[in-house]
Amino acid sequence: MSKGTGILREVNKRKLLSLVRQLKRTSRKDLVAHMGVSKNTVSLIVEDLIGTGMIEEVGVRTRSAKGRPKIMLQLAEQAYKSVGVLVNEDNIQVTVMHYNGNILEERKKDCSCKDISKAKEAIVSEIKDMQARHGQILGAGIAIPGIVNSDQAIVYESSRLGWFNEPFDLKKEFDLDLPIFIQNRVRMNALQSLEQTGTMADSIFFLQVSEGVGGAFVKQHQLLSGGSWTAGEVGHIPVSEHGPQCPCGQTGCLEVMISELAFSKRLEQINEKRLDLPLTSFIPDQVADIAADFGNNLGKALIYIMHLMNPDQIIIDSPYNKSKAFTDACLEKVQSDALRIPAAMTEITFSEHKYDQVTGAALAVFFDFEHGKF
Ligand SMILES: [Zn+2]
Protein backbone atom coordinates (compact mmCIF):
# COMPACT_ATOMS: atom_id res chain seq x y z
CA MET A 1 0.00 0.00 0.00
CA SER A 2 1.43 3.41 -0.99
CA LYS A 3 1.68 6.24 1.52
CA GLY A 4 -1.11 8.15 -0.25
CA THR A 5 -3.47 5.19 0.02
CA GLY A 6 -2.65 4.84 3.72
CA ILE A 7 -3.51 8.48 4.41
CA LEU A 8 -6.72 8.23 2.40
CA ARG A 9 -7.77 5.16 4.32
CA GLU A 10 -7.09 6.92 7.64
CA VAL A 11 -9.15 9.93 6.48
CA ASN A 12 -12.01 7.63 5.49
CA LYS A 13 -11.73 5.73 8.76
CA ARG A 14 -12.10 8.92 10.81
CA LYS A 15 -14.94 10.11 8.61
CA LEU A 16 -16.73 6.81 9.15
CA LEU A 17 -16.18 6.90 12.91
CA SER A 18 -17.50 10.46 12.97
CA LEU A 19 -20.65 9.34 11.15
CA VAL A 20 -21.23 6.42 13.51
CA ARG A 21 -20.81 8.84 16.43
CA GLN A 22 -23.33 11.30 15.03
CA LEU A 23 -25.87 8.79 13.69
CA LYS A 24 -25.62 6.64 16.87
CA ARG A 25 -26.86 3.58 14.97
CA THR A 26 -26.37 3.06 11.27
CA SER A 27 -25.80 0.44 8.58
CA ARG A 28 -23.07 -0.23 6.04
CA LYS A 29 -25.51 0.78 3.32
CA ASP A 30 -26.23 4.16 4.94
CA LEU A 31 -22.54 4.77 5.46
CA VAL A 32 -21.90 4.18 1.74
CA ALA A 33 -24.59 6.76 0.94
CA HIS A 34 -23.24 9.32 3.45
CA MET A 35 -19.60 8.95 2.52
CA GLY A 36 -19.92 8.69 -1.24
CA VAL A 37 -17.32 5.92 -1.43
CA SER A 38 -17.59 2.33 -2.64
CA LYS A 39 -19.33 -0.46 -0.76
CA ASN A 40 -16.03 -2.28 -0.66
CA THR A 41 -14.21 0.65 0.99
CA VAL A 42 -16.86 0.87 3.71
CA SER A 43 -16.82 -2.89 4.30
CA LEU A 44 -13.04 -2.96 4.70
CA ILE A 45 -13.02 -0.08 7.20
CA VAL A 46 -15.95 -1.56 9.14
CA GLU A 47 -14.19 -4.94 9.43
CA ASP A 48 -11.05 -3.20 10.61
CA LEU A 49 -12.93 -1.15 13.24
CA ILE A 50 -14.84 -4.18 14.46
CA GLY A 51 -11.51 -5.99 14.76
CA THR A 52 -10.00 -3.23 16.91
CA GLY A 53 -13.09 -3.07 19.11
CA MET A 54 -14.16 0.44 18.06
CA ILE A 55 -17.53 -0.47 16.63
CA GLU A 56 -19.85 -3.43 16.96
CA GLU A 57 -22.71 -5.02 15.10
CA VAL A 58 -26.08 -5.02 16.79
CA GLY A 59 -29.13 -7.23 16.47
CA VAL A 60 -31.32 -8.00 13.57
CA ARG A 61 -33.54 -4.95 13.74
CA THR A 62 -35.48 -5.24 10.53
CA ARG A 63 -35.71 -7.63 7.63
CA SER A 64 -35.59 -6.28 4.13
CA ALA A 65 -38.04 -7.47 1.45
CA LYS A 66 -35.70 -10.25 0.41
CA GLY A 67 -35.70 -11.55 3.96
CA ARG A 68 -32.08 -10.73 4.62
CA PRO A 69 -31.35 -9.47 8.12
CA LYS A 70 -30.27 -5.85 8.38
CA ILE A 71 -27.27 -5.55 10.62
CA MET A 72 -26.77 -2.21 12.35
CA LEU A 73 -23.54 -0.73 13.58
CA GLN A 74 -22.76 1.34 16.67
CA LEU A 75 -19.78 2.44 18.72
CA ALA A 76 -18.53 -0.30 20.98
CA GLU A 77 -18.09 0.12 24.70
CA GLN A 78 -14.31 -0.07 24.32
CA ALA A 79 -14.27 2.73 21.72
CA TYR A 80 -12.26 5.91 22.27
CA LYS A 81 -12.70 8.15 25.27
CA SER A 82 -11.44 11.66 25.91
CA VAL A 83 -10.63 13.70 28.97
CA GLY A 84 -11.88 17.28 29.32
CA VAL A 85 -10.47 19.66 31.92
CA LEU A 86 -11.72 23.11 32.90
CA VAL A 87 -9.39 25.30 34.93
CA ASN A 88 -11.11 27.58 37.46
CA GLU A 89 -9.53 29.77 40.14
CA ASP A 90 -10.12 27.38 43.05
CA ASN A 91 -10.60 24.04 41.38
CA ILE A 92 -10.25 21.97 38.27
CA GLN A 93 -13.19 20.14 36.74
CA VAL A 94 -12.48 16.88 34.96
CA THR A 95 -14.72 14.75 32.80
CA VAL A 96 -14.28 11.53 30.86
CA MET A 97 -16.40 11.23 27.77
CA HIS A 98 -17.08 8.18 25.65
CA TYR A 99 -16.84 8.67 21.91
CA ASN A 100 -20.64 8.35 21.75
CA GLY A 101 -20.94 11.49 23.91
CA ASN A 102 -21.86 9.77 27.18
CA ILE A 103 -20.16 11.12 30.28
CA LEU A 104 -18.43 8.25 32.08
CA GLU A 105 -17.07 10.18 35.02
CA GLU A 106 -17.06 13.72 36.40
CA ARG A 107 -14.93 15.17 39.13
CA LYS A 108 -14.11 18.46 40.75
CA LYS A 109 -10.83 18.81 42.56
CA ASP A 110 -9.86 21.72 44.80
CA CYS A 111 -6.72 23.45 43.64
CA SER A 112 -5.40 27.00 43.95
CA CYS A 113 -4.88 27.36 40.24
CA LYS A 114 -3.39 30.84 40.52
CA ASP A 115 -0.23 28.92 41.33
CA ILE A 116 0.39 27.59 37.85
CA SER A 117 2.74 24.77 38.84
CA LYS A 118 0.14 23.45 41.29
CA ALA A 119 -2.50 23.66 38.55
CA LYS A 120 -0.32 21.77 36.09
CA GLU A 121 0.48 19.03 38.60
CA ALA A 122 -3.17 18.60 39.55
CA ILE A 123 -4.23 18.41 35.90
CA VAL A 124 -1.56 15.86 35.01
CA SER A 125 -2.34 13.70 38.02
CA GLU A 126 -6.05 13.70 37.11
CA ILE A 127 -5.36 12.86 33.46
CA LYS A 128 -3.03 10.01 34.44
CA ASP A 129 -5.58 8.66 36.86
CA MET A 130 -8.35 8.75 34.25
CA GLN A 131 -6.05 7.14 31.70
CA ALA A 132 -5.33 4.28 34.10
CA ARG A 133 -8.97 3.68 34.94
CA HIS A 134 -10.54 4.12 31.49
CA GLY A 135 -8.65 2.52 28.61
CA GLN A 136 -8.40 3.94 25.08
CA ILE A 137 -8.07 7.63 25.99
CA LEU A 138 -7.60 9.41 22.68
CA GLY A 139 -6.45 12.72 24.13
CA ALA A 140 -7.14 15.46 26.62
CA GLY A 141 -8.48 18.98 26.07
CA ILE A 142 -7.91 21.71 28.63
CA ALA A 143 -10.22 24.73 28.69
CA ILE A 144 -8.66 27.91 30.04
CA PRO A 145 -10.23 31.31 30.71
CA GLY A 146 -8.11 33.74 28.72
CA ILE A 147 -6.12 34.21 25.53
CA VAL A 148 -4.52 30.97 24.48
CA ASN A 149 -2.25 30.06 21.58
CA SER A 150 -3.32 26.46 20.96
CA ASP A 151 -0.76 25.72 18.25
CA GLN A 152 2.25 26.60 20.38
CA ALA A 153 0.64 25.72 23.73
CA ILE A 154 1.13 29.11 25.38
CA VAL A 155 -1.29 30.93 27.65
CA TYR A 156 -0.78 34.57 26.63
CA GLU A 157 -2.98 35.98 29.32
CA SER A 158 -5.50 34.82 31.86
CA SER A 159 -6.37 37.72 34.14
CA ARG A 160 -8.73 35.44 36.05
CA LEU A 161 -5.93 33.03 36.90
CA GLY A 162 -3.14 35.61 36.97
CA TRP A 163 -1.16 33.79 34.28
CA PHE A 164 0.85 35.76 31.74
CA ASN A 165 2.90 34.30 28.89
CA GLU A 166 3.01 30.83 30.38
CA PRO A 167 4.17 27.85 28.34
CA PHE A 168 1.62 25.07 28.76
CA ASP A 169 2.83 22.02 26.85
CA LEU A 170 1.96 19.34 29.40
CA LYS A 171 2.73 16.45 27.06
CA LYS A 172 6.31 17.66 26.74
CA GLU A 173 6.80 19.05 30.25
CA PHE A 174 5.57 15.88 31.95
CA ASP A 175 6.61 13.42 29.27
CA LEU A 176 3.11 12.05 28.71
CA ASP A 177 2.17 9.59 26.00
CA LEU A 178 -1.09 11.33 25.14
CA PRO A 179 -2.06 14.22 22.87
CA ILE A 180 -2.99 17.17 25.08
CA PHE A 181 -4.06 20.56 23.87
CA ILE A 182 -5.23 23.81 25.41
CA GLN A 183 -7.88 26.21 24.17
CA ASN A 184 -9.83 29.21 25.34
CA ARG A 185 -12.85 27.89 27.26
CA VAL A 186 -15.50 29.64 25.13
CA ARG A 187 -13.91 28.45 21.91
CA MET A 188 -14.17 24.89 23.28
CA ASN A 189 -17.96 25.20 22.99
CA ALA A 190 -18.15 26.82 19.57
CA LEU A 191 -17.90 23.63 17.49
CA GLN A 192 -20.17 21.83 19.92
CA SER A 193 -22.87 24.46 19.29
CA LEU A 194 -22.65 23.77 15.56
CA GLU A 195 -23.29 20.09 16.04
CA GLN A 196 -25.99 20.59 18.66
CA THR A 197 -28.03 23.04 16.61
CA GLY A 198 -27.47 20.93 13.49
CA THR A 199 -26.81 24.10 11.54
CA MET A 200 -25.89 23.89 7.87
CA ALA A 201 -24.55 27.45 7.88
CA ASP A 202 -21.14 27.94 6.28
CA SER A 203 -20.00 30.50 8.84
CA ILE A 204 -21.23 31.04 12.36
CA PHE A 205 -20.40 33.30 15.24
CA PHE A 206 -20.81 31.67 18.63
CA LEU A 207 -21.31 34.04 21.56
CA GLN A 208 -21.35 32.84 25.14
CA VAL A 209 -22.39 34.77 28.23
CA SER A 210 -21.29 33.32 31.58
CA GLU A 211 -19.10 34.96 34.25
CA GLY A 212 -17.60 36.73 31.26
CA VAL A 213 -18.56 37.16 27.62
CA GLY A 214 -16.63 35.54 24.80
CA GLY A 215 -17.07 34.36 21.27
CA ALA A 216 -15.60 32.53 18.32
CA PHE A 217 -15.96 32.75 14.57
CA VAL A 218 -16.19 29.39 12.83
CA LYS A 219 -16.00 28.94 9.09
CA GLN A 220 -16.47 25.48 7.62
CA HIS A 221 -15.78 23.88 10.98
CA GLN A 222 -12.53 25.80 11.41
CA LEU A 223 -12.12 28.16 14.35
CA LEU A 224 -10.63 31.49 13.35
CA SER A 225 -7.74 32.39 15.66
CA GLY A 226 -6.55 35.70 14.27
CA GLY A 227 -3.02 37.10 14.48
CA SER A 228 -2.77 37.01 18.25
CA TRP A 229 -5.47 34.49 19.17
CA THR A 230 -7.99 37.16 20.11
CA ALA A 231 -10.39 36.82 17.18
CA GLY A 232 -13.90 36.69 18.61
CA GLU A 233 -13.11 38.46 21.90
CA VAL A 234 -16.39 40.35 21.76
CA GLY A 235 -16.59 40.87 25.53
CA HIS A 236 -14.67 44.12 25.15
CA ILE A 237 -16.81 45.83 22.56
CA PRO A 238 -17.97 49.01 24.35
CA VAL A 239 -21.76 49.21 24.32
CA SER A 240 -22.50 51.90 26.91
CA GLU A 241 -20.77 55.27 27.20
CA HIS A 242 -21.75 55.68 30.83
CA GLY A 243 -21.31 52.08 31.85
CA PRO A 244 -19.00 50.92 34.63
CA GLN A 245 -15.27 50.65 34.13
CA CYS A 246 -14.01 47.34 32.79
CA PRO A 247 -10.74 45.79 34.04
CA CYS A 248 -9.48 46.23 30.45
CA GLY A 249 -9.51 50.01 30.90
CA GLN A 250 -12.52 50.95 28.77
CA THR A 251 -15.93 51.83 30.11
CA GLY A 252 -19.16 49.99 29.36
CA CYS A 253 -17.70 46.86 27.72
CA LEU A 254 -20.28 44.21 26.79
CA GLU A 255 -18.79 41.97 29.47
CA VAL A 256 -19.35 44.42 32.35
CA MET A 257 -22.82 45.19 31.00
CA ILE A 258 -24.34 41.73 30.48
CA SER A 259 -22.28 39.05 32.29
CA GLU A 260 -23.79 36.96 35.09
CA LEU A 261 -21.93 39.17 37.52
CA ALA A 262 -23.51 42.29 35.99
CA PHE A 263 -26.89 40.64 36.41
CA SER A 264 -26.48 40.02 40.13
CA LYS A 265 -25.20 43.58 40.62
CA ARG A 266 -28.28 44.98 38.90
CA LEU A 267 -30.52 42.81 41.08
CA GLU A 268 -28.82 44.17 44.19
CA GLN A 269 -29.55 47.71 43.01
CA ILE A 270 -33.29 47.07 42.92
CA ASN A 271 -33.17 45.04 46.13
CA GLU A 272 -34.55 42.01 44.40
CA LYS A 273 -33.73 38.72 46.06
CA ARG A 274 -31.05 36.60 44.51
CA LEU A 275 -32.33 34.87 41.38
CA ASP A 276 -30.76 31.72 40.10
CA LEU A 277 -29.59 31.71 36.51
CA PRO A 278 -30.53 30.67 33.87
CA LEU A 279 -33.66 32.79 33.90
CA THR A 280 -36.90 30.91 33.49
CA SER A 281 -39.80 32.10 31.38
CA PHE A 282 -41.59 33.30 34.52
CA ILE A 283 -39.66 36.24 35.85
CA PRO A 284 -40.86 39.30 37.75
CA ASP A 285 -41.42 42.52 35.76
CA GLN A 286 -38.53 44.40 37.31
CA VAL A 287 -36.18 41.61 36.28
CA ALA A 288 -37.71 41.63 32.80
CA ASP A 289 -36.60 45.28 32.56
CA ILE A 290 -33.03 44.28 33.30
CA ALA A 291 -33.28 41.44 30.79
CA ALA A 292 -34.53 43.88 28.13
CA ASP A 293 -31.66 46.22 28.88
CA PHE A 294 -29.19 43.34 28.56
CA GLY A 295 -30.81 42.29 25.27
CA ASN A 296 -30.50 45.81 23.91
CA ASN A 297 -26.80 45.91 24.79
CA LEU A 298 -26.21 42.51 23.25
CA GLY A 299 -27.97 43.74 20.10
CA LYS A 300 -25.50 46.64 19.87
CA ALA A 301 -22.57 44.22 19.94
CA LEU A 302 -24.20 41.87 17.43
CA ILE A 303 -24.43 44.72 14.92
CA TYR A 304 -20.63 45.12 15.06
CA ILE A 305 -20.18 41.39 14.58
CA MET A 306 -22.61 41.31 11.65
CA HIS A 307 -20.99 44.22 9.87
CA LEU A 308 -17.44 43.13 10.51
CA MET A 309 -17.56 39.34 10.09
CA ASN A 310 -20.91 38.90 8.41
CA PRO A 311 -21.56 35.32 9.60
CA ASP A 312 -24.51 33.37 8.16
CA GLN A 313 -25.66 32.59 11.66
CA ILE A 314 -25.07 33.85 15.19
CA ILE A 315 -25.63 31.33 17.97
CA ILE A 316 -26.11 32.84 21.41
CA ASP A 317 -25.63 30.87 24.59
CA SER A 318 -26.70 33.02 27.52
CA PRO A 319 -28.47 32.46 30.84
CA TYR A 320 -31.17 34.94 29.72
CA ASN A 321 -32.28 33.12 26.55
CA LYS A 322 -35.58 32.01 28.09
CA SER A 323 -36.62 35.61 28.75
CA LYS A 324 -38.72 36.99 25.91
CA ALA A 325 -37.89 40.52 27.09
CA PHE A 326 -34.22 39.74 26.48
CA THR A 327 -34.53 38.13 23.05
CA ASP A 328 -37.10 40.67 21.80
CA ALA A 329 -34.98 43.65 22.85
CA CYS A 330 -31.92 42.14 21.20
CA LEU A 331 -33.66 41.42 17.90
CA GLU A 332 -35.39 44.82 17.88
CA LYS A 333 -32.07 46.61 18.30
CA VAL A 334 -30.54 44.62 15.44
CA GLN A 335 -33.52 45.19 13.15
CA SER A 336 -33.63 48.91 13.82
CA ASP A 337 -29.90 49.72 13.67
CA ALA A 338 -28.03 47.18 11.53
CA LEU A 339 -27.62 47.59 7.79
CA ARG A 340 -30.68 46.33 5.99
CA ILE A 341 -29.10 43.37 4.17
CA PRO A 342 -27.28 41.71 7.10
CA ALA A 343 -30.27 42.47 9.35
CA ALA A 344 -32.51 40.57 6.95
CA MET A 345 -30.12 37.73 6.16
CA THR A 346 -28.28 36.88 9.40
CA GLU A 347 -29.94 34.11 11.33
CA ILE A 348 -29.85 34.80 15.07
CA THR A 349 -30.38 31.73 17.22
CA PHE A 350 -30.87 31.83 20.97
CA SER A 351 -29.71 28.36 21.85
CA GLU A 352 -31.93 26.26 24.08
CA HIS A 353 -28.95 24.28 25.13
CA LYS A 354 -26.65 25.58 27.85
CA TYR A 355 -23.07 24.75 26.93
CA ASP A 356 -20.86 23.37 29.57
CA GLN A 357 -17.18 24.18 29.13
CA VAL A 358 -15.69 21.00 30.58
CA THR A 359 -17.87 18.87 28.27
CA GLY A 360 -16.84 21.13 25.39
CA ALA A 361 -13.19 20.44 26.21
CA ALA A 362 -13.74 16.67 26.07
CA LEU A 363 -15.73 16.87 22.86
CA ALA A 364 -13.14 19.13 21.22
CA VAL A 365 -10.67 16.22 21.38
CA PHE A 366 -12.97 14.14 19.17
CA PHE A 367 -13.56 17.03 16.74
CA ASP A 368 -9.81 17.62 16.40
CA PHE A 369 -9.26 13.91 15.83
CA GLU A 370 -11.96 13.77 13.17
CA HIS A 371 -10.49 16.81 11.43
CA GLY A 372 -7.04 15.26 11.39
CA LYS A 373 -5.44 17.73 13.81
CA PHE A 374 -3.47 14.91 15.46
ZN1 LIG B 1 -13.31 45.60 28.64
Residues whose N, C-alpha, C, O or C-beta is under 5 A from the ligand:
A	BS01	ZN	G235 H236 C246 C248 Q250 C253
